[in-house]
Amino acid sequence: MSMKHFYGIFLLTVFLYNCTGIGSGSHVVKSQAIGLLNDLEYSLAEAIEQSAEKVVGELPAGSRVAVVAFESENENISIYIMDELNGALFDRGFVVTDRQTLEYVHKELNFQMSGAVNDEDVKSVGKFLAADMVITGQLINVGGEYRYRLNAVNVEQATRASVIRLTIQNNKKLQQLIDALAKQSTGVKTAKYD
């Protein structure tokens, strides 16, 4: 267990202890603990795994999930994150819609697979794919700091089921990954549907 994760568990324990009503300043400790946890930096791989773990807690195993859009500075980065997130969700027992099916939906519904999308588009795609949950996200460079955001929408209830916001370590490993993905061609062969 890394020191970062130990520190996070410690803060969560303090938070839970203080939320039991002991002491009059429990709401202060709660906001401090949440603030400190949000200040932790994660690797991109850790952020993807944390996202999958949180989404897993929102739906029963075997649910159908579609990662439909991810915004980043490069289409290849978006595809990489979507594929990694699909793998993490699949490993946790979810039925995951593959990218070829999403590209078919893109053509049928004129839906953008990367970039910002609105909630109505997300719900339409979810219903079209018979998905229980639809996921969108962003990896944004804000002044040299990367923010990872993920939104999961429960299609049946038309409500946001999960919102994840994490700071990503902007280190040499992340920059190498981003540079390598940016240099790859974006042409992806897909199955044709009639």
N, C-alpha and C positions, 0 to 999 in steps of 0.2 A: 504494500500500500504506500503510495507516494505521500509526502508531507502535505501536499495540497489537498489530497482527499482526506487525510487524517484531520486537517484543520477544518475542512468542510463538515465532517461528521461531528467534530467537537462543537462547532457553532450550532449545528442542528440540535444537538443534545441540550445545549444551553437554552436555545430557543424553546424547545419542548418543555423543559423544566420550568421556565418562566411563564409559559402559557397556561400552566395548571392553576394559576391564580395566586401563587406565592409571591408576595411583594407587589407593591403598587406600580412599579415601573415596567411591568411585563410588556406593554405595548412598545416601549422605547427599546427594550432588548430585542424584540421581534424585528423592528425596522432596522436596527443595527445589524442583526444576523443576516437578514435578507440582503442588505447593502453589501456586506462583506462577501457573501456567496456570489453576488453578481459581479464583484470586482475580480474574482478568480479568473485566470486565463486558462483556456483549454486548447489542446491541439485540435485540428479540424476533425481528425478521427475520433477523438473523445467527444466532441460536440455532436457528431453524427450518432454515436452510440448512446449518448445521454438522451438525444431526441427520440430515438427508437424506444428506449426504455420508458420514457414518459408517455409516449403514444400507446405503448402496450398496456399501461395501466388504465387507459380510457375506454378500451373495448375488449370484449371477450376474445379469447384465442380463436383462430379460424376466421376472424372477420376479414372482409375484403377491403384493401387499402389501395389508393392510387396516389402516387407522388406525381402531381401534374405540372408543377411549374417551380422553377428555382431561378431567381435573379442573381446574376453576378457580373463581373466585368468582362467575362468571356463565356461564350456558349459552351465551350469544352469543360470549363470549370463547373458550370451548371449541370451538364450531363454527368460528370464525374460524381458530384455530390448526390444527384438523384439516384444513380446506380448504386452507390455505397449505402445510401439510406434504404433503398429497396432491399439490398442484401441483408442489412441489419434487421429490418422488419420481417423478412422471410425467415431468418434464423430464429426469430422469436414466435413463430407459429402463425404468422399472418399470410393470407392469400394476397399476393402483390401483383398489380397490373403491370405488364411489361411495357417497355418503351415503344415497341412496334405497334401495340394496341393504342397507345397514346398518340402516336403519329397518325394513325387512322382517324382517331377522334379529332385531331387537329384539322385534318382535311375535311371531315364531315361537318364539324361545327364551326370551322374557321376560328379555332381556339389557339392562342399563343402558348407554347410550352415553356418559354422562358420569358422573363420580364414580369412586371406587375400585372396581376389579374384581380378582378373584383369578385366579391362573394357570390353574386348571381351566376357568373361564369363557372365558378368552382362547383356550385350546387348542380348546375346543368350537366357538367362533365361527370360528376359523381353519379347522378341518376342514369346517364347514358351508359356508364360502365358498371352499373349495379354495385357501386362501392359503398361501404358503410362509412368510410372516412376518406376525405380528400385532403392532401397535404400540399402546401406551397411554402416557399421560403426565400431567403435572401442571404447572400454573403456580401457585405458592403464594406468598402474601405473608407473609413471616416478619419481623415487626417493621419494616416499611417496606422490606425488601429482597425482591425477587422471585427465586425459585428456579425454574428450568425443568428438569424431569426427564422423560426419555423412556426407555421400556423396549421393546425389540424381542425378541419370542419366536419362535424358529424352531419352527414347528408340528410338522414331521416328527420332529425330534430332541427336542422338548419341553424345550428349553433356552433360556436367555436368551442372545441373540446380541449385543445391545448394551445398554449402560446409559450414558446421557448425563446429566450434571448440570452446569448452568451458572448463573451469576448474571446476571440481566437488569438493565440500566440502568434504574433507577427515575427517569426524567426526565419532563419536561413532555410530550414526544411520546408516551411510553407511557401516561401518565395520560389524555391526550386520547383515545387509542385505546380505552382501557378504559371511559372515561366514555361515549363515543359508542356503543360496543357494548352497554353496560349499558342505554342508553335505548331501543334498538331492541326491537320486539316479537319474541318468540321463536317465533311461529307460522310454521312452515315447511310449505309445500305439498309433498306427496310423492306419488309415483306409487302407485297401489293395486295390490296383488298378490292374485291369487285362488289 
